[in-house]
Amino acid sequence: MAHDFKAFPELTNSQMQLYYFDSPHKQITGDFTAQVVRVIDGDTIRVKASFRDFDFPVRLANIAAAELNESGGLKSKSWLENKIDKATVEIIVDPQNRVGKFGRLIGEIIAGGLNINEASMRENSSEAFGARGFNLFPDFNLELEEFKLKWL
């Protein structure tokens, strides 16, 4: 099955083995400088880089912001827009964790010497990745331990 490079320009590390030479554009494997074209939400931006003739999404690494339709989502997006919209930024890419589940490049954003990913968490505009939705499902091991302490 052929890869849809228009919908998913970035190849995951496992896809690189299959489609690297079929890619119509350079695959990003390291850090680069780009201009922020648009802030999508509190943890995703679109950027334009000199080595590509199209803009593409970047998911901010290690953070998770509320969705736009959730409480705090618009505030988070606004915070990110105020920090980096239309700015030139450095994007730090972890070669072992380059592409997320929706085909977006993942990176840490540096603007004016400030790590935007970390600043977003400090300013309560986002949480550490994996923290959102914490405790939505019961921790059965913890519940078992509490049961043992109470009843056994």
C-alpha positions as CSV (number, residue, x, y, z in Angstrom):
1,M,0.0,0.0,0.0
2,A,1.4,3.4,-1.0
3,H,1.9,6.1,1.6
4,D,-0.2,9.3,1.4
5,F,2.6,12.0,1.5
6,K,0.1,14.8,1.1
7,A,-2.0,13.9,4.2
8,F,1.0,12.6,6.2
9,P,4.3,14.2,5.0
10,E,6.3,12.8,7.8
11,L,7.3,9.2,7.9
12,T,7.5,7.3,11.2
13,N,10.9,5.6,11.9
14,S,9.4,2.3,10.9
15,Q,7.9,3.7,7.7
16,M,11.3,5.2,6.7
17,Q,12.5,1.7,5.9
18,L,9.7,1.3,3.4
19,Y,9.0,4.7,1.9
20,Y,12.1,6.9,2.4
21,F,13.2,6.8,-1.2
22,D,9.6,7.4,-2.4
23,S,9.2,10.6,-0.3
24,P,8.7,13.6,-2.6
25,H,10.4,15.8,0.1
26,K,13.2,15.7,2.7
27,Q,12.3,13.8,5.8
28,I,13.1,15.7,9.0
29,T,15.4,13.8,11.3
30,G,17.1,16.7,13.1
31,D,16.7,20.2,14.5
32,F,15.7,23.1,12.2
33,T,14.6,26.7,12.1
34,A,11.1,27.6,10.8
35,Q,8.5,30.4,10.8
36,V,5.3,29.8,12.7
37,V,2.5,30.2,10.1
38,R,-0.4,29.4,12.4
39,V,-1.2,28.2,15.9
40,I,-3.7,25.3,15.6
41,D,-4.4,24.8,19.3
42,G,-2.4,24.8,22.6
43,D,0.0,22.1,21.5
44,T,0.1,22.1,17.7
45,I,1.4,24.7,15.3
46,R,2.0,24.9,11.5
47,V,5.4,26.0,10.3
48,K,7.2,26.9,7.1
49,A,10.8,25.9,6.6
50,S,13.2,26.8,3.8
51,F,13.7,23.2,2.8
52,R,10.0,22.6,2.0
53,D,7.6,24.3,-0.4
54,F,4.6,23.7,1.9
55,D,3.8,24.4,5.5
56,F,3.4,21.4,7.9
57,P,2.2,20.7,11.5
58,V,4.4,20.3,14.5
59,R,3.1,18.9,17.8
60,L,4.8,20.3,20.8
61,A,6.7,17.5,22.6
62,N,6.0,16.3,26.1
63,I,2.9,18.5,26.7
64,A,-0.8,18.2,26.3
65,A,-3.2,21.1,26.1
66,A,-6.9,21.1,26.4
67,E,-8.8,20.7,23.1
68,L,-10.4,23.8,21.7
69,N,-13.9,22.6,22.7
70,E,-12.8,21.8,26.3
71,S,-12.5,24.2,29.2
72,G,-9.2,26.1,28.9
73,G,-8.7,25.1,25.2
74,L,-9.1,28.6,23.7
75,K,-7.1,30.2,26.5
76,S,-4.2,27.7,25.9
77,K,-4.3,28.5,22.1
78,S,-4.3,32.2,22.8
79,W,-1.3,31.9,25.2
80,L,0.7,30.1,22.5
81,E,-0.4,32.6,19.8
82,N,0.9,35.5,22.0
83,K,4.2,33.7,22.4
84,I,5.1,32.5,18.9
85,D,2.5,33.3,16.2
86,K,4.5,34.5,13.1
87,A,7.8,34.1,15.0
88,T,10.9,32.4,13.8
89,V,11.6,29.4,16.1
90,E,14.1,26.6,16.5
91,I,12.5,23.2,16.5
92,I,14.4,20.5,18.4
93,V,13.5,17.0,17.1
94,D,14.2,13.8,19.0
95,P,15.3,11.3,16.3
96,Q,13.8,8.4,18.4
97,N,10.4,10.2,18.8
98,R,10.0,12.2,15.6
99,V,6.4,11.5,14.5
100,G,3.2,11.2,16.6
101,K,0.2,8.9,16.0
102,F,-1.5,11.5,13.7
103,G,1.5,11.8,11.5
104,R,2.7,15.2,12.9
105,L,6.3,16.0,13.5
106,I,7.0,16.2,17.3
107,G,9.4,18.8,18.6
108,E,10.4,21.2,21.4
109,I,9.9,24.8,20.3
110,I,12.6,27.4,21.3
111,A,11.8,31.1,20.7
112,G,14.0,33.9,21.9
113,G,16.0,31.4,24.0
114,L,12.8,30.2,25.8
115,N,11.6,26.6,25.7
116,I,8.0,27.2,24.8
117,N,7.0,23.6,25.8
118,E,8.3,24.1,29.3
119,A,6.9,27.6,29.6
120,S,3.5,26.4,28.6
121,M,3.4,24.0,31.5
122,R,4.8,26.6,34.0
123,E,2.1,29.1,32.9
124,N,-0.6,26.4,33.3
125,S,-1.4,26.5,29.6
126,S,-0.7,22.7,29.3
127,E,0.2,19.7,31.3
128,A,2.8,17.1,31.0
129,F,2.0,14.6,28.2
130,G,0.1,11.7,29.7
131,A,-1.2,13.7,32.7
132,R,-4.4,14.7,31.0
133,G,-7.1,12.3,31.8
134,F,-5.2,10.9,34.7
135,N,-7.4,8.9,37.0
136,L,-10.2,8.5,34.4
137,F,-9.7,4.8,34.8
138,P,-9.4,3.2,38.2
139,D,-6.0,2.0,39.3
140,F,-6.9,-1.6,40.1
141,N,-3.6,-2.3,41.8
142,L,-4.1,0.6,44.2
143,E,-7.7,-0.5,44.8
144,L,-6.6,-4.0,45.5
145,E,-4.0,-2.8,48.0
146,E,-6.6,-0.6,49.8
147,F,-9.0,-3.6,49.9
148,K,-6.3,-5.8,51.4
149,L,-5.5,-3.2,54.1
150,K,-9.1,-2.7,55.0
151,W,-10.4,-6.3,54.8
152,L,-7.5,-8.7,55.2
